[in-house]
Amino acid sequence: MDAQTIKQRVIKVQNQRDYLLNLLEQPNLGTLRIDVNQALEEMDELIDEFRRTFGQTEI
């Protein structure tokens, strides 16, 4: 897999992260809030790892 393909996939993950942030604003999320927070943490780790690996500050 080349760097451009990885970058495109990380951008897709970052867009999904924005969706999860919007989901957290829902008052009726209940216990799913824990899962959404976990997903956000894992996405943040993935994005940070990408930046460290490819030396990019922005995606």
CHARMM internal coordinates of N, CA and C (Angstrom, degrees):
IC EDIT
DIST 1 N 1 CA 1.4445
DIST 1 CA 1 C 1.5310
ANGL 1 N 1 CA 1 C 107.33
DIST 1 C 2 N 1.3114
ANGL 1 CA 1 C 2 N 116.29
DIHE 1 N 1 CA 1 C 2 N 132.84
DIST 2 N 2 CA 1.4560
ANGL 1 C 2 N 2 CA 119.43
DIHE 1 CA 1 C 2 N 2 CA -178.52
DIST 2 CA 2 C 1.5308
ANGL 2 N 2 CA 2 C 111.40
DIHE 1 C 2 N 2 CA 2 C -89.27
DIST 2 C 3 N 1.3187
ANGL 2 CA 2 C 3 N 115.55
DIHE 2 N 2 CA 2 C 3 N 167.96
DIST 3 N 3 CA 1.4654
ANGL 2 C 3 N 3 CA 121.83
DIHE 2 CA 2 C 3 N 3 CA -175.15
DIST 3 CA 3 C 1.5256
ANGL 3 N 3 CA 3 C 111.90
DIHE 2 C 3 N 3 CA 3 C -61.79
DIST 3 C 4 N 1.3275
ANGL 3 CA 3 C 4 N 117.70
DIHE 3 N 3 CA 3 C 4 N -36.67
DIST 4 N 4 CA 1.4680
ANGL 3 C 4 N 4 CA 120.73
DIHE 3 CA 3 C 4 N 4 CA -179.04
DIST 4 CA 4 C 1.5222
ANGL 4 N 4 CA 4 C 110.98
DIHE 3 C 4 N 4 CA 4 C -65.80
DIST 4 C 5 N 1.3124
ANGL 4 CA 4 C 5 N 117.42
DIHE 4 N 4 CA 4 C 5 N -40.70
DIST 5 N 5 CA 1.4683
ANGL 4 C 5 N 5 CA 121.18
DIHE 4 CA 4 C 5 N 5 CA 178.43
DIST 5 CA 5 C 1.5213
ANGL 5 N 5 CA 5 C 110.47
DIHE 4 C 5 N 5 CA 5 C -64.23
DIST 5 C 6 N 1.3209
ANGL 5 CA 5 C 6 N 116.40
DIHE 5 N 5 CA 5 C 6 N -43.04
DIST 6 N 6 CA 1.4594
ANGL 5 C 6 N 6 CA 120.24
DIHE 5 CA 5 C 6 N 6 CA 178.06
DIST 6 CA 6 C 1.5209
ANGL 6 N 6 CA 6 C 110.16
DIHE 5 C 6 N 6 CA 6 C -61.83
DIST 6 C 7 N 1.3259
ANGL 6 CA 6 C 7 N 116.00
DIHE 6 N 6 CA 6 C 7 N -43.60
DIST 7 N 7 CA 1.4697
ANGL 6 C 7 N 7 CA 120.05
DIHE 6 CA 6 C 7 N 7 CA 179.65
DIST 7 CA 7 C 1.5243
ANGL 7 N 7 CA 7 C 110.99
DIHE 6 C 7 N 7 CA 7 C -60.27
DIST 7 C 8 N 1.3258
ANGL 7 CA 7 C 8 N 117.52
DIHE 7 N 7 CA 7 C 8 N -42.73
DIST 8 N 8 CA 1.4632
ANGL 7 C 8 N 8 CA 121.43
DIHE 7 CA 7 C 8 N 8 CA 179.02
DIST 8 CA 8 C 1.5249
ANGL 8 N 8 CA 8 C 111.14
DIHE 7 C 8 N 8 CA 8 C -62.37
DIST 8 C 9 N 1.3100
ANGL 8 CA 8 C 9 N 116.33
DIHE 8 N 8 CA 8 C 9 N -39.46
DIST 9 N 9 CA 1.4616
ANGL 8 C 9 N 9 CA 119.63
DIHE 8 CA 8 C 9 N 9 CA 179.88
DIST 9 CA 9 C 1.5278
ANGL 9 N 9 CA 9 C 111.71
DIHE 8 C 9 N 9 CA 9 C -70.19
DIST 9 C 10 N 1.3203
ANGL 9 CA 9 C 10 N 116.58
DIHE 9 N 9 CA 9 C 10 N -36.69
DIST 10 N 10 CA 1.4683
ANGL 9 C 10 N 10 CA 120.05
DIHE 9 CA 9 C 10 N 10 CA 177.66
DIST 10 CA 10 C 1.5268
ANGL 10 N 10 CA 10 C 109.87
DIHE 9 C 10 N 10 CA 10 C -67.51
DIST 10 C 11 N 1.3290
ANGL 10 CA 10 C 11 N 117.27
DIHE 10 N 10 CA 10 C 11 N -37.21
DIST 11 N 11 CA 1.4646
ANGL 10 C 11 N 11 CA 120.45
DIHE 10 CA 10 C 11 N 11 CA 175.87
DIST 11 CA 11 C 1.5227
ANGL 11 N 11 CA 11 C 109.88
DIHE 10 C 11 N 11 CA 11 C -61.72
DIST 11 C 12 N 1.3196
ANGL 11 CA 11 C 12 N 117.16
DIHE 11 N 11 CA 11 C 12 N -40.90
DIST 12 N 12 CA 1.4693
ANGL 11 C 12 N 12 CA 121.27
DIHE 11 CA 11 C 12 N 12 CA 178.26
DIST 12 CA 12 C 1.5348
ANGL 12 N 12 CA 12 C 110.21
DIHE 11 C 12 N 12 CA 12 C -62.10
DIST 12 C 13 N 1.3294
ANGL 12 CA 12 C 13 N 116.58
DIHE 12 N 12 CA 12 C 13 N -43.34
DIST 13 N 13 CA 1.4666
ANGL 12 C 13 N 13 CA 120.93
DIHE 12 CA 12 C 13 N 13 CA 177.80
DIST 13 CA 13 C 1.5200
ANGL 13 N 13 CA 13 C 110.28
DIHE 12 C 13 N 13 CA 13 C -62.78
DIST 13 C 14 N 1.3310
ANGL 13 CA 13 C 14 N 116.48
DIHE 13 N 13 CA 13 C 14 N -40.89
DIST 14 N 14 CA 1.4559
ANGL 13 C 14 N 14 CA 120.03
DIHE 13 CA 13 C 14 N 14 CA -179.76
DIST 14 CA 14 C 1.5329
ANGL 14 N 14 CA 14 C 110.88
DIHE 13 C 14 N 14 CA 14 C -63.95
DIST 14 C 15 N 1.3164
ANGL 14 CA 14 C 15 N 117.58
DIHE 14 N 14 CA 14 C 15 N -37.19
DIST 15 N 15 CA 1.4607
ANGL 14 C 15 N 15 CA 120.96
DIHE 14 CA 14 C 15 N 15 CA 176.56
DIST 15 CA 15 C 1.5275
ANGL 15 N 15 CA 15 C 110.83
DIHE 14 C 15 N 15 CA 15 C -65.56
DIST 15 C 16 N 1.3029
ANGL 15 CA 15 C 16 N 116.95
DIHE 15 N 15 CA 15 C 16 N -38.29
DIST 16 N 16 CA 1.4614
ANGL 15 C 16 N 16 CA 120.51
DIHE 15 CA 15 C 16 N 16 CA 177.44
DIST 16 CA 16 C 1.5252
ANGL 16 N 16 CA 16 C 110.35
DIHE 15 C 16 N 16 CA 16 C -67.46
DIST 16 C 17 N 1.3201
ANGL 16 CA 16 C 17 N 116.58
DIHE 16 N 16 CA 16 C 17 N -31.74
DIST 17 N 17 CA 1.4556
ANGL 16 C 17 N 17 CA 121.55
DIHE 16 CA 16 C 17 N 17 CA 176.80
DIST 17 CA 17 C 1.5242
ANGL 17 N 17 CA 17 C 110.00
DIHE 16 C 17 N 17 CA 17 C -60.90
DIST 17 C 18 N 1.3292
ANGL 17 CA 17 C 18 N 116.49
DIHE 17 N 17 CA 17 C 18 N -41.80
DIST 18 N 18 CA 1.4636
ANGL 17 C 18 N 18 CA 120.87
DIHE 17 CA 17 C 18 N 18 CA 177.93
DIST 18 CA 18 C 1.5307
ANGL 18 N 18 CA 18 C 110.77
DIHE 17 C 18 N 18 CA 18 C -60.69
DIST 18 C 19 N 1.3225
ANGL 18 CA 18 C 19 N 116.47
DIHE 18 N 18 CA 18 C 19 N -38.52
DIST 19 N 19 CA 1.4645
ANGL 18 C 19 N 19 CA 120.48
DIHE 18 CA 18 C 19 N 19 CA 177.13
DIST 19 CA 19 C 1.5301
ANGL 19 N 19 CA 19 C 110.62
DIHE 18 C 19 N 19 CA 19 C -62.46
DIST 19 C 20 N 1.3266
ANGL 19 CA 19 C 20 N 116.78
DIHE 19 N 19 CA 19 C 20 N -42.94
DIST 20 N 20 CA 1.4644
ANGL 19 C 20 N 20 CA 120.35
DIHE 19 CA 19 C 20 N 20 CA 179.52
DIST 20 CA 20 C 1.5303
ANGL 20 N 20 CA 20 C 111.46
DIHE 19 C 20 N 20 CA 20 C -64.87
DIST 20 C 21 N 1.3264
ANGL 20 CA 20 C 21 N 116.70
DIHE 20 N 20 CA 20 C 21 N -36.85
DIST 21 N 21 CA 1.4655
ANGL 20 C 21 N 21 CA 119.45
DIHE 20 CA 20 C 21 N 21 CA 176.77
DIST 21 CA 21 C 1.5230
ANGL 21 N 21 CA 21 C 110.56
DIHE 20 C 21 N 21 CA 21 C -61.99
DIST 21 C 22 N 1.3229
ANGL 21 CA 21 C 22 N 116.52
DIHE 21 N 21 CA 21 C 22 N -41.14
DIST 22 N 22 CA 1.4648
ANGL 21 C 22 N 22 CA 120.11
DIHE 21 CA 21 C 22 N 22 CA 176.75
DIST 22 CA 22 C 1.5162
ANGL 22 N 22 CA 22 C 110.97
DIHE 21 C 22 N 22 CA 22 C -65.41
DIST 22 C 23 N 1.3129
ANGL 22 CA 22 C 23 N 116.61
DIHE 22 N 22 CA 22 C 23 N -36.86
DIST 23 N 23 CA 1.4623
ANGL 22 C 23 N 23 CA 121.12
DIHE 22 CA 22 C 23 N 23 CA 179.33
DIST 23 CA 23 C 1.5310
ANGL 23 N 23 CA 23 C 111.14
DIHE 22 C 23 N 23 CA 23 C -63.01
DIST 23 C 24 N 1.3278
ANGL 23 CA 23 C 24 N 116.66
DIHE 23 N 23 CA 23 C 24 N -36.55
DIST 24 N 24 CA 1.4638
ANGL 23 C 24 N 24 CA 120.31
DIHE 23 CA 23 C 24 N 24 CA 179.60
DIST 24 CA 24 C 1.5276
ANGL 24 N 24 CA 24 C 112.73
DIHE 23 C 24 N 24 CA 24 C -62.23
DIST 24 C 25 N 1.3166
ANGL 24 CA 24 C 25 N 116.81
DIHE 24 N 24 CA 24 C 25 N -22.11
DIST 25 N 25 CA 1.4591
ANGL 24 C 25 N 25 CA 120.78
DIHE 24 CA 24 C 25 N 25 CA -179.74
DIST 25 CA 25 C 1.5240
ANGL 25 N 25 CA 25 C 112.49
DIHE 24 C 25 N 25 CA 25 C -76.56
DIST 25 C 26 N 1.3196
ANGL 25 CA 25 C 26 N 117.02
DIHE 25 N 25 CA 25 C 26 N -10.43
DIST 26 N 26 CA 1.4640
ANGL 25 C 26 N 26 CA 120.87
DIHE 25 CA 25 C 26 N 26 CA -179.50
DIST 26 CA 26 C 1.5268
ANGL 26 N 26 CA 26 C 110.04
DIHE 25 C 26 N 26 CA 26 C -73.62
DIST 26 C 27 N 1.3208
ANGL 26 CA 26 C 27 N 117.23
DIHE 26 N 26 CA 26 C 27 N 127.15
DIST 27 N 27 CA 1.4653
ANGL 26 C 27 N 27 CA 119.88
DIHE 26 CA 26 C 27 N 27 CA -176.76
DIST 27 CA 27 C 1.5278
ANGL 27 N 27 CA 27 C 114.37
DIHE 26 C 27 N 27 CA 27 C -71.82
DIST 27 C 28 N 1.3134
ANGL 27 CA 27 C 28 N 118.18
DIHE 27 N 27 CA 27 C 28 N -20.13
DIST 28 N 28 CA 1.4706
ANGL 27 C 28 N 28 CA 121.54
DIHE 27 CA 27 C 28 N 28 CA -175.19
DIST 28 CA 28 C 1.5230
ANGL 28 N 28 CA 28 C 112.54
DIHE 27 C 28 N 28 CA 28 C -101.25
DIST 28 C 29 N 1.3062
ANGL 28 CA 28 C 29 N 118.86
DIHE 28 N 28 CA 28 C 29 N 26.75
DIST 29 N 29 CA 1.4576
ANGL 28 C 29 N 29 CA 122.59
DIHE 28 CA 28 C 29 N 29 CA -175.78
DIST 29 CA 29 C 1.5322
ANGL 29 N 29 CA 29 C 112.01
DIHE 28 C 29 N 29 CA 29 C -72.86
DIST 29 C 30 N 1.3116
ANGL 29 CA 29 C 30 N 116.43
DIHE 29 N 29 CA 29 C 30 N -31.79
DIST 30 N 30 CA 1.4579
ANGL 29 C 30 N 30 CA 120.84
DIHE 29 CA 29 C 30 N 30 CA 177.52
DIST 30 CA 30 C 1.5210
ANGL 30 N 30 CA 30 C 112.86
DIHE 29 C 30 N 30 CA 30 C 63.17
DIST 30 C 31 N 1.3281
ANGL 30 CA 30 C 31 N 115.50
DIHE 30 N 30 CA 30 C 31 N -137.73
DIST 31 N 31 CA 1.4656
ANGL 30 C 31 N 31 CA 119.87
DIHE 30 CA 30 C 31 N 31 CA -176.39
DIST 31 CA 31 C 1.5278
ANGL 31 N 31 CA 31 C 112.98
DIHE 30 C 31 N 31 CA 31 C -73.38
DIST 31 C 32 N 1.3357
ANGL 31 CA 31 C 32 N 117.69
DIHE 31 N 31 CA 31 C 32 N -12.61
DIST 32 N 32 CA 1.4593
ANGL 31 C 32 N 32 CA 120.07
DIHE 31 CA 31 C 32 N 32 CA 175.85
DIST 32 CA 32 C 1.5326
ANGL 32 N 32 CA 32 C 111.44
DIHE 31 C 32 N 32 CA 32 C -65.10
DIST 32 C 33 N 1.3241
ANGL 32 CA 32 C 33 N 116.08
DIHE 32 N 32 CA 32 C 33 N -17.77
DIST 33 N 33 CA 1.4617
ANGL 32 C 33 N 33 CA 121.07
DIHE 32 CA 32 C 33 N 33 CA 178.44
DIST 33 CA 33 C 1.5335
ANGL 33 N 33 CA 33 C 110.32
DIHE 32 C 33 N 33 CA 33 C -56.50
DIST 33 C 34 N 1.3280
ANGL 33 CA 33 C 34 N 117.58
DIHE 33 N 33 CA 33 C 34 N -36.77
DIST 34 N 34 CA 1.4682
ANGL 33 C 34 N 34 CA 122.12
DIHE 33 CA 33 C 34 N 34 CA 179.09
DIST 34 CA 34 C 1.5258
ANGL 34 N 34 CA 34 C 109.93
DIHE 33 C 34 N 34 CA 34 C -62.47
DIST 34 C 35 N 1.3351
ANGL 34 CA 34 C 35 N 117.14
DIHE 34 N 34 CA 34 C 35 N -45.84
DIST 35 N 35 CA 1.4646
ANGL 34 C 35 N 35 CA 121.34
DIHE 34 CA 34 C 35 N 35 CA -179.98
DIST 35 CA 35 C 1.5268
ANGL 35 N 35 CA 35 C 111.71
DIHE 34 C 35 N 35 CA 35 C -65.81
DIST 35 C 36 N 1.3162
ANGL 35 CA 35 C 36 N 116.29
DIHE 35 N 35 CA 35 C 36 N -39.84
DIST 36 N 36 CA 1.4640
ANGL 35 C 36 N 36 CA 120.09
DIHE 35 CA 35 C 36 N 36 CA 179.30
DIST 36 CA 36 C 1.5282
ANGL 36 N 36 CA 36 C 109.83
DIHE 35 C 36 N 36 CA 36 C -65.05
DIST 36 C 37 N 1.3228
ANGL 36 CA 36 C 37 N 116.96
DIHE 36 N 36 CA 36 C 37 N -42.65
DIST 37 N 37 CA 1.4649
ANGL 36 C 37 N 37 CA 120.07
DIHE 36 CA 36 C 37 N 37 CA 177.49
DIST 37 CA 37 C 1.5213
ANGL 37 N 37 CA 37 C 110.99
DIHE 36 C 37 N 37 CA 37 C -61.96
DIST 37 C 38 N 1.3253
ANGL 37 CA 37 C 38 N 117.62
DIHE 37 N 37 CA 37 C 38 N -41.12
DIST 38 N 38 CA 1.4609
ANGL 37 C 38 N 38 CA 121.48
DIHE 37 CA 37 C 38 N 38 CA 178.34
DIST 38 CA 38 C 1.5277
ANGL 38 N 38 CA 38 C 111.08
DIHE 37 C 38 N 38 CA 38 C -62.66
DIST 38 C 39 N 1.3190
ANGL 38 CA 38 C 39 N 116.10
DIHE 38 N 38 CA 38 C 39 N -43.49
DIST 39 N 39 CA 1.4672
ANGL 38 C 39 N 39 CA 120.16
DIHE 38 CA 38 C 39 N 39 CA 178.60
DIST 39 CA 39 C 1.5232
ANGL 39 N 39 CA 39 C 110.73
DIHE 38 C 39 N 39 CA 39 C -62.20
DIST 39 C 40 N 1.3224
ANGL 39 CA 39 C 40 N 116.86
DIHE 39 N 39 CA 39 C 40 N -40.67
DIST 40 N 40 CA 1.4661
ANGL 39 C 40 N 40 CA 120.51
DIHE 39 CA 39 C 40 N 40 CA 178.27
DIST 40 CA 40 C 1.5305
ANGL 40 N 40 CA 40 C 111.39
DIHE 39 C 40 N 40 CA 40 C -63.23
DIST 40 C 41 N 1.3161
ANGL 40 CA 40 C 41 N 116.50
DIHE 40 N 40 CA 40 C 41 N -42.19
DIST 41 N 41 CA 1.4690
ANGL 40 C 41 N 41 CA 120.14
DIHE 40 CA 40 C 41 N 41 CA 178.90
DIST 41 CA 41 C 1.5289
ANGL 41 N 41 CA 41 C 110.65
DIHE 40 C 41 N 41 CA 41 C -62.16
DIST 41 C 42 N 1.3241
ANGL 41 CA 41 C 42 N 116.98
DIHE 41 N 41 CA 41 C 42 N -43.15
DIST 42 N 42 CA 1.4534
ANGL 41 C 42 N 42 CA 120.46
DIHE 41 CA 41 C 42 N 42 CA -179.37
DIST 42 CA 42 C 1.5261
ANGL 42 N 42 CA 42 C 111.52
DIHE 41 C 42 N 42 CA 42 C -67.76
DIST 42 C 43 N 1.3171
ANGL 42 CA 42 C 43 N 116.86
DIHE 42 N 42 CA 42 C 43 N -37.93
DIST 43 N 43 CA 1.4615
ANGL 42 C 43 N 43 CA 120.48
DIHE 42 CA 42 C 43 N 43 CA 176.67
DIST 43 CA 43 C 1.5250
ANGL 43 N 43 CA 43 C 110.57
DIHE 42 C 43 N 43 CA 43 C -64.65
DIST 43 C 44 N 1.3173
ANGL 43 CA 43 C 44 N 116.75
DIHE 43 N 43 CA 43 C 44 N -41.68
DIST 44 N 44 CA 1.4658
ANGL 43 C 44 N 44 CA 120.45
DIHE 43 CA 43 C 44 N 44 CA 178.41
DIST 44 CA 44 C 1.5235
ANGL 44 N 44 CA 44 C 110.97
DIHE 43 C 44 N 44 CA 44 C -61.53
DIST 44 C 45 N 1.3258
ANGL 44 CA 44 C 45 N 116.57
DIHE 44 N 44 CA 44 C 45 N -40.30
DIST 45 N 45 CA 1.4674
ANGL 44 C 45 N 45 CA 120.52
DIHE 44 CA 44 C 45 N 45 CA 177.41
DIST 45 CA 45 C 1.5266
ANGL 45 N 45 CA 45 C 110.89
DIHE 44 C 45 N 45 CA 45 C -63.52
DIST 45 C 46 N 1.3202
ANGL 45 CA 45 C 46 N 116.97
DIHE 45 N 45 CA 45 C 46 N -42.11
DIST 46 N 46 CA 1.4553
ANGL 45 C 46 N 46 CA 121.50
DIHE 45 CA 45 C 46 N 46 CA 178.80
DIST 46 CA 46 C 1.5318
ANGL 46 N 46 CA 46 C 110.88
DIHE 45 C 46 N 46 CA 46 C -62.35
DIST 46 C 47 N 1.3148
ANGL 46 CA 46 C 47 N 116.58
DIHE 46 N 46 CA 46 C 47 N -45.37
DIST 47 N 47 CA 1.4642
ANGL 46 C 47 N 47 CA 120.97
DIHE 46 CA 46 C 47 N 47 CA -179.70
DIST 47 CA 47 C 1.5269
ANGL 47 N 47 CA 47 C 110.38
DIHE 46 C 47 N 47 CA 47 C -65.57
DIST 47 C 48 N 1.3178
ANGL 47 CA 47 C 48 N 117.64
DIHE 47 N 47 CA 47 C 48 N -41.24
DIST 48 N 48 CA 1.4743
ANGL 47 C 48 N 48 CA 120.93
DIHE 47 CA 47 C 48 N 48 CA 177.27
DIST 48 CA 48 C 1.5232
ANGL 48 N 48 CA 48 C 111.25
DIHE 47 C 48 N 48 CA 48 C -62.88
DIST 48 C 49 N 1.3236
ANGL 48 CA 48 C 49 N 116.58
DIHE 48 N 48 CA 48 C 49 N -41.96
DIST 49 N 49 CA 1.4656
ANGL 48 C 49 N 49 CA 120.76
DIHE 48 CA 48 C 49 N 49 CA 178.96
DIST 49 CA 49 C 1.5288
ANGL 49 N 49 CA 49 C 110.63
DIHE 48 C 49 N 49 CA 49 C -63.19
DIST 49 C 50 N 1.3228
ANGL 49 CA 49 C 50 N 116.23
DIHE 49 N 49 CA 49 C 50 N -40.74
DIST 50 N 50 CA 1.4615
ANGL 49 C 50 N 50 CA 120.27
DIHE 49 CA 49 C 50 N 50 CA 176.60
DIST 50 CA 50 C 1.5247
ANGL 50 N 50 CA 50 C 110.61
DIHE 49 C 50 N 50 CA 50 C -59.67
DIST 50 C 51 N 1.3157
ANGL 50 CA 50 C 51 N 116.19
DIHE 50 N 50 CA 50 C 51 N -46.71
DIST 51 N 51 CA 1.4700
ANGL 50 C 51 N 51 CA 120.42
DIHE 50 CA 50 C 51 N 51 CA -179.18
DIST 51 CA 51 C 1.5258
ANGL 51 N 51 CA 51 C 111.48
DIHE 50 C 51 N 51 CA 51 C -63.37
DIST 51 C 52 N 1.3347
ANGL 51 CA 51 C 52 N 117.27
DIHE 51 N 51 CA 51 C 52 N -40.62
DIST 52 N 52 CA 1.4651
ANGL 51 C 52 N 52 CA 119.72
DIHE 51 CA 51 C 52 N 52 CA 178.35
DIST 52 CA 52 C 1.5254
ANGL 52 N 52 CA 52 C 111.22
DIHE 51 C 52 N 52 CA 52 C -65.97
DIST 52 C 53 N 1.3133
ANGL 52 CA 52 C 53 N 116.22
DIHE 52 N 52 CA 52 C 53 N -40.92
DIST 53 N 53 CA 1.4528
ANGL 52 C 53 N 53 CA 121.30
DIHE 52 CA 52 C 53 N 53 CA -176.19
DIST 53 CA 53 C 1.5304
ANGL 53 N 53 CA 53 C 111.68
DIHE 52 C 53 N 53 CA 53 C -69.97
DIST 53 C 54 N 1.3186
ANGL 53 CA 53 C 54 N 116.13
DIHE 53 N 53 CA 53 C 54 N -43.88
DIST 54 N 54 CA 1.4627
ANGL 53 C 54 N 54 CA 120.21
DIHE 53 CA 53 C 54 N 54 CA -174.68
DIST 54 CA 54 C 1.5214
ANGL 54 N 54 CA 54 C 113.16
DIHE 53 C 54 N 54 CA 54 C -101.82
DIST 54 C 55 N 1.3319
ANGL 54 CA 54 C 55 N 117.29
DIHE 54 N 54 CA 54 C 55 N 0.53
DIST 55 N 55 CA 1.4582
ANGL 54 C 55 N 55 CA 121.49
DIHE 54 CA 54 C 55 N 55 CA 175.27
DIST 55 CA 55 C 1.5158
ANGL 55 N 55 CA 55 C 113.46
DIHE 54 C 55 N 55 CA 55 C 64.38
DIST 55 C 56 N 1.3061
ANGL 55 CA 55 C 56 N 117.09
DIHE 55 N 55 CA 55 C 56 N 33.64
DIST 56 N 56 CA 1.4589
ANGL 55 C 56 N 56 CA 120.46
DIHE 55 CA 55 C 56 N 56 CA -179.33
DIST 56 CA 56 C 1.5109
ANGL 56 N 56 CA 56 C 109.56
DIHE 55 C 56 N 56 CA 56 C -110.27
DIST 56 C 57 N 1.3210
ANGL 56 CA 56 C 57 N 115.77
DIHE 56 N 56 CA 56 C 57 N 136.39
DIST 57 N 57 CA 1.4581
ANGL 56 C 57 N 57 CA 119.85
DIHE 56 CA 56 C 57 N 57 CA 177.36
DIST 57 CA 57 C 1.5144
ANGL 57 N 57 CA 57 C 111.41
DIHE 56 C 57 N 57 CA 57 C -89.07
DIST 57 C 58 N 1.3389
ANGL 57 CA 57 C 58 N 116.52
DIHE 57 N 57 CA 57 C 58 N -24.88
DIST 58 N 58 CA 1.4608
ANGL 57 C 58 N 58 CA 121.30
DIHE 57 CA 57 C 58 N 58 CA 177.60
DIST 58 CA 58 C 1.5120
ANGL 58 N 58 CA 58 C 109.34
DIHE 57 C 58 N 58 CA 58 C -128.61
DIST 58 C 59 N 1.3063
ANGL 58 CA 58 C 59 N 113.86
DIHE 58 N 58 CA 58 C 59 N 152.01
DIST 59 N 59 CA 1.4678
ANGL 58 C 59 N 59 CA 119.05
DIHE 58 CA 58 C 59 N 59 CA 178.83
DIST 59 CA 59 C 1.5068
ANGL 59 N 59 CA 59 C 108.13
DIHE 58 C 59 N 59 CA 59 C -107.28
END
COOR INIT
IC SEED 1 N 1 CA 1 C
IC BUILD
